[in-house]
Amino acid sequence: MPPFYKILANNLIANVTNFTVWFAITFWVFLETQSVFATGMIAGVYLVFTAGFGFWFGSIVDHNAKKLAMLGSSVVSGGFYAISLLLVLLEPEGAFTDPYGPYL
């Protein structure tokens, strides 16, 4: 299989996974808060981050070794997931039910 198709398949899997995770987070926030405002904010943050950082992240990949950039991305993502898990496990009871609270 040519490398282009491997990259295309990898990109497809990564994007579907990313969209699924963000949808799950947005849906979970709605279930916790019953607030459309909170879900709109989550969706808006995703949209702005995707649009705002896409070119910058792309330039990092273009100007560095691909494997190093992908490993760095995986390490940073894993770190953010670990911090998020700690926040969920250590949050006070009901902290995620307030749509205007600092935890969301």
Secondary structure, DSSP 8 states (H G I E B T S, - for coil): --HHHHHHHHHHHHHHHHHHHHHHHHHHHHHHH--HHHHHHHHHHHHHHHHHHHHHHHHHHHHS-HHHHHHHHHHHHHHHHHHHHHHHHHS-TTGGG-TTSTT-
